[in-house]
Amino acid sequence: MNGKSSGRKKNKMIHIWLPDDLHRKLKIKVAEERSKMQDWVHRLIEKELSDRTEERKNG
């Protein structure tokens, strides 16, 4: 690579361990929303971080 940015966003992977009952509830929740676990968790993290940023701006 020549050191120049290609403009693409890089993704990182995380792994989490969930108890069986929590995983089952999440699986049902995303199925009801016709979503994927990956997308649901991604939105949740984005919302949480956005909310905290807004709190800092307003606080």
Secondary structure, DSSP 8 states (H G I E B T S, - for coil): --S---S------------HHHHHHHHHHHHHTT--HHHHHHHHHHHHHHHHHHHHHH-
